[in-house]
Amino acid sequence: MKMFKFLLIFMFGLLVISTAGAVSSKSKPLQIKLSEVMSEITVGQFLAMDIDRLSKNQSVKVNWLQRSVIRIAQKKFSKRVSNGKLRASTALFSKSASGQSNNPNIDGLWALLFGSTGFLFAFLGPLAILTLPMAIAAIVLGIIGIKKDQNSTMAIIGLVLGGVTIFLLFLAVVIILSVFA
């Protein structure tokens, strides 16, 4: 998704820069901040853009790959608008348009899920082999969640569950080795 977003920004940058130079060749080059222009374009304006007409008029030089990327993006946004998941008046590069999560505590949630699943797997025989990776993921996501999330409660719980799971796994290995030694 990040690569897709980067390509979209790149295409619009080319579009803005090339159309600005095509208006008047005698004037000074127009100084445009791409971030300001991109934040002003709405999803509806992007869907209304006809890249074939622009490239035929030669106001914008767009190769076939760039046209394909823009068409695919227009189809994806069109589906989201028709399904009611996105409004046409939304800024194109807002979090809701780009498909990013609106949950400010997503890392903590994942830490909690990995921590509790890893703890559960420790007691389920054959699935115990998945305990260590789940616990490590819970600890890493818990640390990230404590730093980034708005409410770090889930991240702390996930971190603790991951730590307890690793401790129990270590304890089980020590007990098994002492029995067989």
Secondary structure, 3 states (H helix, E strand, C coil): CHHHHHHHHHHHHHHHHHHHHHHCCCCCCCCCCHHHHHHHCEHHHHHHCCHHHHHHCCCCCCCHHHHHHHHHHHHHHHHHHHCCCCCCCCECCCHHHHCCCCCCCHHHHHHHHHHHHHHHHCCCHHHHHHHHHHHHHHHHHHHHHHHHCCCCHHHHHHHHHHHHHHHHHHHHHHHHHHHHC
